[in-house]
Amino acid sequence: MTDQISGITAKETDTSTDTDSQALSSEFQSMMLKGGMMFLQSMQSDVTDAMSDSTSDPDEPF
C-alpha cells in the first residue's frame, strides 16, 4: 500500500510558547525569591524575639 500524500512541508514551531515559558519561569523565580525572603524574615523575627525575651529558656525550642 503506497501513500499518496504530497504537498506537506515542515514548518517552524511558534516561538510564543517559548516566550510564555520564559515569562512564567521569571514569575516563578520572583515568587520563590519573595517567599524565601519572607521565610528568612520570619525566622529572624522569631530569633530576635526569643533573644530579647528575658524569661525564655535557652534550652527550649523557639
C-alpha positions, 0 to 999 in steps of 0.5 A: 500500500503506497501513500499518496500524500504530497504537498506537506512541508515542515514548518517552524514551531511558534516561538510564543510558547517559548516566550510564555515559558520564559515569562512564567519561569521569571514569575516563578523565580520572583515568587520563590525569591519573595517567599524565601525572603519572607521565610528568612524574615520570619525566622529572624523575627522569631530569633530576635524575639526569643533573644530579647525575651528575658524569661525564655529558656535557652534550652527550649525550642523557639 
